[in-house]
Amino acid sequence: MPGFLTFTGHEEIGRQGHRDAATRASVESAIHAADNIEAGEVIVSMLGSYVILEGFVRRRGDVERAVEIAESIVGRGYVRSRMLHR
C-alpha cells in the first residue's frame, strides 16, 4: 500500500526464533523420551544453528547417546556437548 513502510526483515527474525524454539523442543523431547538414557538433568539450548547440550547424566555412554539423538534431528556436526557424567 502506498504511504506505509514495510519491514521485510521482521518476518524472517520471527521465523528464525520459532524454528529455534521448535528445534530445541524436538531435541529435548527426544532425549528425555529415550528409554536407554538417563537425561533428567540435560538442558538443551540453541546458539545460532548449533544445538548445545549441557548438564549431567549418570552414565558415560549417555553423553554419546544424547549427542546421537540430537544429531539425528539437526544433522551431524551441529551439536555441541558440554555434558558431564556423575
ABEGO torsion letter per residue (X at the ends): XBGBBBBAAAAAAAAAAAAAAAAAAAAAAAAAABAABBAAABBBBBBEABBBBBEBBABAAAAAAAAAAAAAAAEBGABBBABBBX
